[in-house]
Amino acid sequence: MLFRNRPEDAPPKPKRDEPVNRRELPFTRQDVAAAGPEAGRESVLAHVADHLPQYFASVLRPVTDVCKRLPEFLPRNVLDYGAGCGEGIYAMNEAFPDAPPRILAVEPCLPLAAVGRAFTEGMNGVTWSGAVPPPGPNSGVDLVLLNNALAELPVEEQSSLVLKLWGHCSGVMLIVDAGTPAGFQAVAAARQLLLERGPSSAVVAPCAHSHTCPVQDGRGIDFKYKWCHFSQRVISPSFQRAVSTIHDSCTACSRNHAPHAS
């Protein structure tokens, strides 16, 4: 499932010719890991201020849709890969307030996980890990969430991660990523990969079928300008609007004064 999050009342972003993966602003997990502990922490805090509401909404929406399509679905345990700063954990508690599931939050980026641990400290049933544990005889998980972490991986690593997480799934697997061509390609490839596993896998949403994706059936469609994605409105908190304004001002300033290389 793909969600493009665009706050209703946030200041307009500078126009760019190419679609931009929102994880480029201000970082990817690889960027934070390479920056070192202190620089990574600053990037994480900037990410929290500028992105957390959108990520929370982009997870809550499909979880709610799954519950509408599967009324009896009530996950007892969740594996949240790409747990970030806890947006998936907050979404699960919002979606299942009367019976919050036990959550294994997996975040391979240590600075990001450190902030997530601090944010969710004291919440019952939440365990943090830096890696997906090997599957065991009783490791079946009712809901596996792949949370805004697939498209930023190299293409050759995406399939192995999807299959590793699928090995833990005994119920529903939910894949959420950016509403960009790269995000669509990653999710569409994962969709096809899981459907090829056999009749035990089927699409719940948003597609109305479990057949080959018609946008990906090789009819010569240019994915740079046409891809499947969804919009999720978010009411931006005041702190997020302030951060976005500062970010846009700094971006414009750096473009005006930065040296050019030819």
Secondary structure by P-SEA (a helix, b strand, c coil): ccccccccccccccccccccccccccccaaaaaaacaaaaaaaaaaaaaccaaaaaaaaaaaaaaaaaacccccccbbbbccccccaaaaaaaaaccccccccbbbbccaaaaaaaaaaacccccbbbbcccccccccccccbbbbccccccccccaaaaaaaaaaaacccbbbbbbcccaaaaaaaaaaaaaaaaccccccccccccccccccccccccccccccccbbbbbbbccaaaaaaaaaaaaaaaaaaacccccc
